[in-house]
Amino acid sequence: MYPLVDVFLKPQKRRLISQVNAQPVGQLLEVGVGNGSHLPLYHGHHISGIDTSEGMLAVAARHQQFNVRLLQMNGEALLFRDNQFDYVVLSHVIAVVDNPDQLLQEVFRVLKPQGKLFILNHITPNNWLQYIDRAFLLFSGLLHFKSVFRLGQFPAISRFNLLQETSLQPWGYFKIYTYQKP
Ligand SMILES: C[S@@+](CC[C@H](N)C(=O)[O-])C[C@H]1O[C@@H](n2cnc3c(N)ncnc32)[C@H](O)[C@@H]1O
């Protein structure tokens, strides 16, 4: 199903990556790089793409370029040293990891001071769409993602400063957040 879902998600990822590309060139960590089909969209940055899935990394390797290194690693237990990255990208990954708060703590640790965190994800809104997320709760548990998902429920997010919030179609259900480590 992944390539099918990917077609739907590609325009959002273009928006996300254009925001990342607007930043000065730096060291970028993408957690949960998946099939990596978006990797060629990055310009300039030195990219470390990690994923827990060996199978996904094998697919991502087809899109690997000179500025990309791919590693099998758990985002909740990063093997990088403190203050190493200028940017961290979490694209449709924060709601699928076991412990999003632990992931955010690890991201905070490896980001340099003033480093930026970009999150693209569905965020359960306070309008009628929340009932769809609630209806999917059981189903989403089976597929290992959190359908009812709000960033404010994770204490570690308060360690970052929110710089920008971009609502995406449809109905602003998907959002891009840019945070900065103080
Ligand atoms: C829904 S896919 C998103 C892939 C890609 N970021 C994108 O936007 O297309 C989630 C990816 O995160 C990976 N993943 C899940 N838990 C992880 C973890 N704890 N650490 C690193 N990667 C993880 C999965 O293997 C999968 O490839």
The ligand as a Tripos MOL2 file, in Angstrom:
@<TRIPOS>MOLECULE
LIG
   27    29     1     0     0
SMALL
NO_CHARGES

@<TRIPOS>ATOM
      1 C1          4.4680    6.1770    7.7030 C.3       1 LIG1
      2 S1          6.1420    5.8740    7.3250 S.3       1 LIG1
      3 C2          6.6900    7.4900    6.8290 C.3       1 LIG1
      4 C3          7.9130    7.4510    5.9750 C.3       1 LIG1
      5 C4          8.4440    8.7980    5.4810 C.3       1 LIG1
      6 N1          8.9080    9.6150    6.5710 N.3       1 LIG1
      7 C5          7.3910    9.5240    4.6960 C.2       1 LIG1
      8 O1          6.9710   10.6190    5.0770 O.co2     1 LIG1
      9 O2          6.9820    8.9870    3.6540 O.co2     1 LIG1
     10 C6          6.8570    5.6720    8.9250 C.3       1 LIG1
     11 C7          8.2750    5.1350    8.8820 C.3       1 LIG1
     12 O3          8.8210    5.2430   10.2030 O.3       1 LIG1
     13 C8          9.5370    4.0670   10.5040 C.3       1 LIG1
     14 N2          9.6030    3.9430   11.9650 N.ar      1 LIG1
     15 C9          8.6380    3.5190   12.8200 C.ar      1 LIG1
     16 N3          9.0720    3.5780   14.0900 N.ar      1 LIG1
     17 C10        10.3400    4.0590   14.0380 C.ar      1 LIG1
     18 C11        11.3170    4.3650   15.0260 C.ar      1 LIG1
     19 N4         11.0770    4.1840   16.3390 N.pl3     1 LIG1
     20 N5         12.5090    4.8450   14.6250 N.ar      1 LIG1
     21 C12        12.7660    5.0460   13.3030 C.ar      1 LIG1
     22 N6         11.8840    4.7770   12.3260 N.ar      1 LIG1
     23 C13        10.6890    4.3020   12.6880 C.ar      1 LIG1
     24 C14         8.7740    2.9540    9.8010 C.3       1 LIG1
     25 O4          9.5870    1.8310    9.5780 O.3       1 LIG1
     26 C15         8.3480    3.6510    8.5030 C.3       1 LIG1
     27 O5          9.3190    3.4880    7.4910 O.3       1 LIG1
@<TRIPOS>BOND
     1     1     2 1
     2     2     3 1
     3     2    10 1
     4     3     4 1
     5     4     5 1
     6     5     6 1
     7     5     7 1
     8     7     8 2
     9     7     9 1
    10    10    11 1
    11    11    12 1
    12    11    26 1
    13    12    13 1
    14    13    14 1
    15    13    24 1
    16    14    15 ar
    17    14    23 ar
    18    15    16 ar
    19    16    17 ar
    20    17    18 ar
    21    17    23 ar
    22    18    19 1
    23    18    20 ar
    24    20    21 ar
    25    21    22 ar
    26    22    23 ar
    27    24    25 1
    28    24    26 1
    29    26    27 1
@<TRIPOS>SUBSTRUCTURE
     1 LIG1         1 GROUP 0 **** ****
